[in-house]
Amino acid sequence: MRNRRSALVWIGAWLLCVGASGTTRAAADTPPHDRTASPRSLPADNVPSFGMLDDEGSLITAPTATAGARRAPNSEPESDAPGPSLAQAIEAARAAVDTCAAAGYRIGAAVIDSVGEARALLTADGSDGSHVFIAMRKALTALRFEMPSSQASEIVPKDPELLARVTPNMFVAGGAVPIKHNGETIGAIGVSGAGGRGGPATGGIGRQDEACAAAGLRRIEKQIK
């Protein structure tokens, strides 16, 4: 009974969060993801309730019942949030990677949708695999503030109201640009790994990252207008 009550409380809180954020999900009666690992976890970075170690170091056994039709063949989409298509996301991320490669940088690129969930994550050959996750955090900044993350990094620290909108999973530094469709922000593309450290005179942290992200956006801009 205690576990059931806890589950009901968690589901209620999850529904309130979804409603507050404006996230659109398919099939409200389907079970939600379990929970994020920490406040710094990226969107959709959810910890499953089985197949992982518990506090005693034992593997949690898989449930006997399936999750239902949610993941069955030809089932309803798990999300209908606006965002770039898979093809567009891959093309934009690849253009960002190639642009930075031509300038001698090995990077990671991330494209997200309108609710901050990943559409494409690409890591250049020879790049540190952590860069895609920093890139995604930069993209979340561009998405939240609907402006290049370099611009956000300049104005957010000076404005308490804007600062209050920063979440623990964001990285407020240059390197990401928003993706817009008919004036509405439907996602963002972020880049990390190209360096570009320096003060405002040289473009600040992420200067080269953001140039490559902008190149990725230009590659698909006509497709999404």
WOVENCOR-V977768 format. One record per pair of residues at least 24 apart in sequence whose C-alpha atoms are under 7 Angstrom apart, sorted by the first residue. I is the first residue (numbers start at 0). J is the second residue. If there is no record, write none. Layout:
[[I	J] [I	J]]
//
This chain:
[[22	80] [22	114] [23	78] [23	79] [23	80] [24	77] [24	78] [24	79] [25	75] [25	76] [25	77] [25	78] [25	79] [29	69] [38	167] [38	168] [39	167] [39	168] [40	168] [41	168] [42	115] [42	116] [43	116] [80	113] [80	114] [81	112] [81	113] [81	185] [82	112] [82	113] [82	185] [82	186] [83	112] [83	186] [85	118] [87	219] [88	118] [88	119] [89	119] [91	215] [91	216] [91	218] [91	219] [92	119] [92	121] [92	215] [94	214] [94	215] [94	218] [95	211] [95	212] [95	214] [95	215] [96	123] [98	211] [98	214] [99	211] [104	193] [105	192] [105	193] [106	130] [106	190] [106	191] [106	192] [106	193] [107	131] [107	134] [107	190] [107	191] [107	192] [108	134] [108	189] [108	190] [108	191] [109	134] [109	135] [109	188] [109	189] [109	190] [110	187] [110	188] [110	189] [111	186] [111	187] [111	188] [112	185] [112	186] [112	187] [113	184] [113	185] [113	186] [115	139] [115	186] [130	191] [130	192] [131	191] [133	170] [133	191] [134	189] [134	190] [134	191] [135	189] [136	168] [136	169] [136	170] [137	169] [137	170] [137	171] [137	172] [137	174] [137	175] [137	189] [138	175] [138	176] [138	187] [138	188] [138	189] [139	169] [140	169] [140	170] [140	171] [141	175] [141	176] [141	177] [141	187] [142	177] [142	186] [142	187] [145	177] [145	184] [146	176] [146	177] [147	175] [147	176] [147	177] [148	172] [148	173] [148	174] [148	175] [148	176] [149	173] [149	174] [172	204] [172	205] [173	204] [173	205] [173	206] [173	209] [174	205] [174	206] [174	208] [174	209] [174	212] [175	209] [175	212] [176	212] [176	213] [178	216] [180	223] [180	224] [181	224] [188	212]]
//
